[in-house]
Amino acid sequence: MDALGLRELRQHASDLVRRAEAGEHLVITVSGRPAAVLGPPERDHWRHYEDVADVLRRRTDDEWETDRELIDQDLVDPWEPRQ
């Protein structure tokens, strides 16, 4: 990776962006310290279904039946005027 100063970035921005677009990664330094990386955008990463199946798999709550009994079963319409 090439390193270049902030001043060089300002002076040659168009050329440096073209280099980054072509696949180069350039380190931008400020006062000699690395501050940023200029490079091509990341491409979309496709995954196989098997790699993400756990995230998409439907999980069940084994205690739902017990928890449901704890809910107050008297439903009330909150918009109905009280008497």
Salt bridges, closest charged atoms under 4 A:
ASP2 OD2 - ARG19 NH2 2.78
GLU24 OE1 - ARG19 NH2 2.76
GLU42 OE1 - HIS45 NE2 3.72
ASP54 OD1 - ARG57 NH1 2.40
GLU65 OE1 - ARG68 NH2 2.66
